[in-house]
Amino acid sequence: MDFDWLDPQFDLRKVTPKEIEETFEDPFCIRLLPSDLPDDSDARYFCLGKTVGARGIFCVFWTDGKRYRVICARDMTQEESTFYDRKNAEFL
């Protein structure tokens, strides 16, 4: 995966690029496309994943299929963490 880290719109000291990249490499990460997008908008995806150190990260990102640009990243909320765990339990 090729990430575009030029001029991020969020604080990279709270969630580092390495941690974000680890969540995308998480074999159990969940990527979602919101269903209520206007026809003329660029698609923004959600990613819920865990780092190697088991830190849950929620990201909003854009991709053209080759490059990934993270728009926002933060720690998962309790509800998001529960959703992540529940969805992964369904696959196992």
N, C-alpha and C positions, 0 to 999 in steps of 0.2 A: 504494500500500500504506500502511496505517495501522498504525504500530508503537506498542505500549504499553510505554513506558519507565519506568513507575512502579515503584519498589522492585525493581530487578533483583537477582537472586541471585548475581551474579558481578561481578568488578571491571571497570568500564567504562574504566579507565585502560589496561588491557592490550589490549583490543579496543574501539574506540570505536563508538558508535551509527552514525556515518556509514559506517564500514568495514563494519559488519554489513548496513546497508541496501544498500550497493554490491554485496555478495555476492548478495543477493536479486534485484538488478537485472541481474546477470551473465546474459547470454543463454545461457551454457553451464552454469549452475549445475545441480546435481543435487539433487533433493528426494526423500527416501525415507521410507516409513512402515514401521516395524519390523513384522514378521509375527507375532511372538509376544506379542501384547498380551492381557491378560485382558479378558473381555467388559465388565466394569464400569469400566474405566479410561478416562481421557481420552486421546485419541490424541496422541502426541508425534512430531513429524516431525524428520528430519535434513536439513540443507542443507549442501552442499559447494559453495563458490563462491569466486571471486577478486575482489579489489577492483580499482579502476582502476589501482592501483600494483602489481598482480599478486601481492598477498599472499593466500595461501590460507587461508580461514577455514572452520571446522567449527562449525555451530550446531545446537542442539536447540531446537525451538520448538513452540508450540501456536498453532492458529488456529481461529477460528469462521467463516472464510470472508471476513471483513471486516477483522478486527484480527489482528495478529501479536504474540505475546508470546514473546520470546527467553528461554529458561530458562538456557542455557549457551552460551558462545562462546569459542573458542580457535583457535590456529593449527592448520592441518592437520598430521597426522603424515606421515611419508614414505609410508607405505602408503596413506593417504587421498589424498595428492597423486597417487600413481601410479594409483589407482582413478579419480580425476577425469580425469586425462589419457587413460587407456585408454578410458573411456566416451565422452569427447568425440571421440576418434579414430574410434570406431565410427560416430558420426553424420555425420562429414565424408566 
